[in-house]
Amino acid sequence: MERQESQVDALKREIREEIGLEIEVGKCLRSISHVYEDEQKKLILHFFLCKRTSGAPMTKEVSAFQWVAPEDLSLFRFPPADAELVRDLPNLLKEITQ
């Protein structure tokens, strides 16, 4: 996040800069703390449910991307800080859509 920027504004900016999409930010699904012991850094990650409002995804700041079903996320490698949410995401999405 940049100075004076809200979590929602930072997320919108990053998605626009990274893959060229405009999004509507919804509910925060979960916040997770993760400590990288070797770097002595602590992150707090906030995971939001988002909806694409315009734009087509493109590789602006990323080398590649792929849309996958939540239950297929386990087929991919993610940074350690994301692992808990990736594991739980299919169940979280089921809970909010019921």
C-alpha positions in Angstrom: 0.0 0.0 0.0 1.1 3.5 -0.7 1.0 6.3 1.8 -2.6 7.5 2.5 -4.0 4.6 0.4 -6.8 2.3 1.7 -6.6 -1.5 1.3 -9.4 -1.3 -1.3 -7.7 1.5 -3.3 -4.4 -0.4 -3.2 -6.0 -3.6 -4.4 -7.7 -1.8 -7.3 -4.5 0.0 -8.3 -2.4 -3.2 -8.1 -4.9 -5.3 -10.2 -5.0 -2.4 -12.8 -1.2 -2.1 -12.9 -0.5 -5.9 -12.9 -3.1 -7.3 -15.2 -5.1 -4.4 -16.6 -8.5 -5.1 -15.0 -10.9 -2.8 -13.3 -12.5 -4.4 -10.3 -15.2 -4.0 -7.7 -13.9 -5.0 -4.3 -16.3 -6.9 -2.1 -16.1 -8.7 1.2 -12.8 -9.4 2.9 -12.7 -13.2 3.1 -9.8 -13.4 5.5 -6.7 -11.7 6.9 -3.6 -13.7 7.5 -0.4 -12.9 9.3 2.8 -14.5 8.0 6.3 -14.2 9.3 9.3 -14.8 7.0 11.8 -15.9 9.6 14.9 -15.7 7.4 14.1 -12.1 6.4 12.6 -11.2 9.8 9.6 -9.7 8.0 6.0 -9.9 9.0 3.2 -9.6 6.5 -0.5 -9.1 7.0 -2.4 -10.2 3.9 -6.0 -9.3 3.3 -7.9 -11.4 0.8 -11.0 -9.8 -0.8 -13.7 -11.2 -3.0 -13.6 -9.1 -6.2 -15.6 -8.8 -9.4 -14.1 -7.8 -12.7 -16.0 -4.7 -14.0 -14.0 -4.0 -17.2 -10.9 -4.8 -19.1 -9.4 -8.0 -20.4 -6.5 -9.6 -18.5 -3.1 -9.0 -19.9 0.5 -9.7 -18.9 1.5 -6.2 -18.0 3.6 -6.8 -14.8 3.3 -10.6 -14.6 4.9 -13.2 -16.9 1.7 -15.4 -17.2 -1.7 -15.9 -15.7 -4.5 -18.4 -15.9 -8.1 -18.5 -14.7 -8.7 -21.7 -12.7 -11.5 -23.1 -10.6 -10.9 -22.6 -6.8 -10.7 -26.4 -6.3 -7.9 -26.5 -8.9 -5.7 -24.0 -7.0 -4.0 -26.9 -5.2 -2.4 -27.9 -8.5 -0.2 -24.7 -8.4 2.6 -23.5 -6.2 2.0 -20.4 -4.1 4.2 -18.4 -1.8 4.1 -19.7 1.8 2.1 -16.6 3.0 -0.8 -17.5 0.6 -0.9 -21.3 1.3 -3.5 -21.2 4.1 -6.0 -19.2 2.1 -5.4 -21.2 -1.1 -6.1 -24.4 0.8 -9.3 -22.9 2.4 -10.6 -20.9 -0.6 -13.0 -23.5 -2.0 -14.8 -23.8 1.3 -14.8 -20.1 2.0 -16.5 -19.5 -1.4 -19.1 -22.2 -0.8 -19.9 -20.6 2.6 -20.6 -17.1 1.1 -22.5 -18.4 -1.9 -25.0 -20.5 0.0 
